[in-house]
Each structure stands twice: as structure tokens, then as C-alpha cells.
Amino acid sequence: MTDYLVPAFASDGSSQSLLMKGRGGGRTPYHVLDVVHYNVLGDPTTRPANTTAYLAGQSISNNQTAGSVTATSVSVSDENDAPIDIMEILLDTNDTGVIGTNIRLHVFNSDPTANSGVGAGNGATWSNKKAGWIGSFAGLMRGFSDGGKGVLVPEEGNVRICNPSSGGKLLYYQLVTITGFQPSAVSTVFTPRFKGLQGRAA
């Protein structure tokens, strides 16, 4: 008999490994955990109306002024406080200038713009307070005739396990250039799709 450990969530909200026991050619679960998949779109980030080139390490956000940047969020669970496992994030844009660029996406479980959290607006070197930070995802933007897409994966480890906003269902995100690029048009849009697993709150 062979044991198989699969990352999962227990019904009490804790992250655990699902123990699978196999005998012969099949696998029989040792115990069953309450886990569902999610695949959801986040709020779009619409850049300001300019085509100013970005340098490496600069913020891609919805306002030039730090204090006027508004939060961009995604609803990742179907009930409040349900723990989640973020496996990857598919980033979509109508900006052809981003092709071949590496992008970083920071994830938070509290509003990163609260309490003057944002220290830099669009096109400035990214700066933010650490409250609610969960981790970062990064990837290469592939080119298409009408824009770009990239699969962003965790920069540390294989998955990112967390809870959404306290008493809620939301995560928040911010975009940062890893390599610079020249936007192809004004007010281009970046939209993430979060993918992973959801457990159940205690």
C-alpha cells in the first residue's frame, strides 16, 4: 500500500494534506476534505491616459497620484472567511506594448490603499505598506495581435494559502513591472483571473 499526500483544506479552515492510500492500481481516500475550485475575474486596472514608458520596478495603477489610487479587488470565495489556495493568476491586457515584459502582482487580504498605504502612483517606483500582504506572483506576458496574456505563478513556493479579507470574501492586488515597457495606447486595461482551491471556514 502506498500513501499519497495532496495539499488541501480541512473543514475547520486549516490547511492540511489529504492522505490518499493506494492498493494495487487504484487509490482510496483515507479521509475526505471539503474543497472546491474557483476561477474568477478580478477588478480591472485601467491605466491613466498616457503612454509614458515604464521602468523596471514601477507601479501599474489607476492614478498618477499615490493618495488617489483606488483599490482593485477580487471575490475568491462563496462564503465569508473561507480559506483559499491561490495556484496561478492569468493576467490579460489589451496593451500590445507589454509583450515580452515580466509583471509582478502583489496580493493582499486587506485594502492596500487604506491608511495611506500606497506610497507611489502609476509610473513611480512601487511603494506600499505591508499590512495584509500575502505574497507575490510573477510571469512573462505573451504576445497576441490584440494584447498580451501571462500566467503568473507564486514567486516563493508552489501555492499561496491564505484567508480573504476579515469577515469577507475579497483579496486585493497591485501590479508592478519587473522589466520596463512602452504602453501601446492610453488607458490600457489589465485584468487578472485568480485560480485555485477554496476550503470552508470553521
Stockholm file with secondary structure:
# STOCKHOLM 1.0

chainA/1-202         MTDYLVPAFASDGSSQSLLMKGRGGGRTPYHVLDVVHYNVLGDPTTRPANTTAYLAGQSISNNQTAGSVTATSVSVSDENDAPIDIMEILLDTNDTGVIGTNIRLHVFNSDPTANSGVGAGNGATWSNKKAGWIGSFAGLMRGFSDGGKGVLVPEEGNVRICNPSSGGKLLYYQLVTITGFQPSAVSTVFTPRFKGLQGRAA
#=GR chainA/1-202 SS CEEEEEEEECTTSCEEEEEEEEETTEEEESSCCCCEEEEEECCCEECCSCCCCBCTTBEECSCSSGGGCCCEEEECCSSTTCCEEEEEEEEEESCGGGTTCEEEEEEESSCTTGGGCBCCCTTSBCCBCCTTEEEEEEEECEEETTEEEEEEEESSSSCEEECCSTTSCEEEEEEEESSCBCCSSTTCEEEEEEEEEECCCC
#=GC SS_cons         CEEEEEEEECTTSCEEEEEEEEETTEEEESSCCCCEEEEEECCCEECCSCCCCBCTTBEECSCSSGGGCCCEEEECCSSTTCCEEEEEEEEEESCGGGTTCEEEEEEESSCTTGGGCBCCCTTSBCCBCCTTEEEEEEEECEEETTEEEEEEEESSSSCEEECCSTTSCEEEEEEEESSCBCCSSTTCEEEEEEEEEECCCC
//
